[in-house]
Amino acid sequence: MGLFYVKGEKIYDFEKNRYQSYNKMENKLDLKIIDIKSSIKINDIKILSDDKAQVKLREIVSYKWLCKNDNPRTIKPNSSEMGIDHKIGLVQRHN
């Protein structure tokens, strides 16, 4: 994770804890998540300097779920989506 995200930033903490958050959601709502997909839409790119940029993007997370007592063989899964807005700073590192 440290290769792609800066430790301590909101996006790092979000990604680090993403699946734990899904597990908490399952337990809190008494669900079983059976499939998760994510897509990204870039809304804006702002060049700040020769080696820095800021990207605003929206992530759409789609997941299919069942109630915990549902039989996946006989019940069609429900589906839901949620949008998450991110603002990310990019820094080019010279090697």
Buried (B, 14 or more C-beta within 10 A) or exposed (E): EEEEBEEEEEBBEBBEEBEEEBEEEBEEEEBBBEEEEEEEEEEEEEEEEEEEBEBBBEBEBEBBBBEEEBEEEEEEBEEEEEEBEBEBEEEEEEE
